[in-house]
Amino acid sequence: MELLEGVDLSRLTSIRIGGRARYLAVPTDVEDLSNVVQMSREKDLPLFILGGGSNTIFGDVEGFVVSLERLRGIRVMEENGSFLVEALAGTPLKEITGLALKENLEGIYRLLGFPATVGGAVAMNAGAFGVEIKDFIMEVTYLDWFGEIRRIAREELEFSYRSSPFPRKGIVVSCLFKLRRSREPVSEDYNRIRRLRRSTQPINVPTSGSTFKNPLPHKAGELLERVGMKGYRLGGVAFSEKHSNFLVNLGEGSVEEVKALIEEAKRRVYEEFGIDLEEEVRLVEDSGSDGWKVL
């Protein structure tokens, strides 16, 4: 296991903004992961589990940031015309969507373009274009906060919009998906979604993806555009000209600018529509609520 001190966290996130972590741990197996949990307990320091960093912005973290990037790999089995795909938590989600396109599998291909890992996608119940990752899960294997490996069936897990029981319940180690072959070619819809993403989302600049959850039945992007936040800039950070709900780093953005921009957006939407926007992006710092201590 690699254990580093005083690490710049900006390189670990898709928006390339971040403070420093007291410790960065990069486990190579479940035993390493269990050891990090034990160290967190012994030092009485919070920890944060990091996937692909696609919806995360760090401040300074006086604790452990745990990157699962080395826990990767997939195993594919065919069963009665379906594919059972077991993927370790650090596996890039694009490996699953790529398999779906190659084998003409239903649904999950719509999550194409997410710069996320399997574990991160499960933890946030990633979703787009009418599907959520929970729709394809059979079973999750996780490490609980007492160091025990557990397996739990999908039916026993409560998922909701951009939310799951993880990592409060424990750390996702792997996930078993059941994917069915489509009766129609999925490539046409895949390419349609790909073109739509390219035309409406800032995929070629550093971004943290969707900033706010959609306050259904409204869409956060539409509300933000109506209050003048589209393209609104504060220092090195702005809401994208392509999509009002996407924060982008224009080169030298800071965590302080991100927080100020988010608060301005929330204030405007509340004053205009009486709607409290809830962040989808995770702001992780010592003063926040996303770092936690082991029981």
Secondary structure as GFF3:
##gff-version 3
##sequence-region A 1 295
A	DSSP	beta_strand	2	8	.	.	.	ID=ss1
A	DSSP	three_ten_helix	10	12	.	.	.	ID=ss2
A	DSSP	beta_strand	20	26	.	.	.	ID=ss3
A	DSSP	alpha_helix	30	43	.	.	.	ID=ss4
A	DSSP	beta_strand	47	50	.	.	.	ID=ss5
A	DSSP	beta_strand	56	58	.	.	.	ID=ss6
A	DSSP	beta_strand	61	67	.	.	.	ID=ss7
A	DSSP	beta_strand	74	79	.	.	.	ID=ss8
A	DSSP	beta_strand	82	88	.	.	.	ID=ss9
A	DSSP	alpha_helix	93	103	.	.	.	ID=ss10
A	DSSP	three_ten_helix	108	111	.	.	.	ID=ss11
A	DSSP	alpha_helix	118	123	.	.	.	ID=ss12
A	DSSP	beta_strand	127	128	.	.	.	ID=ss13
A	DSSP	beta_strand	131	132	.	.	.	ID=ss14
A	DSSP	three_ten_helix	133	136	.	.	.	ID=ss15
A	DSSP	beta_strand	137	143	.	.	.	ID=ss16
A	DSSP	beta_strand	149	153	.	.	.	ID=ss17
A	DSSP	three_ten_helix	154	156	.	.	.	ID=ss18
A	DSSP	beta_strand	171	180	.	.	.	ID=ss19
A	DSSP	alpha_helix	187	200	.	.	.	ID=ss20
A	DSSP	beta_strand	207	210	.	.	.	ID=ss21
A	DSSP	alpha_helix	220	226	.	.	.	ID=ss22
A	DSSP	beta_strand	233	234	.	.	.	ID=ss23
A	DSSP	beta_strand	237	239	.	.	.	ID=ss24
A	DSSP	beta_strand	246	249	.	.	.	ID=ss25
A	DSSP	alpha_helix	255	273	.	.	.	ID=ss26
A	DSSP	beta_strand	282	284	.	.	.	ID=ss27
###
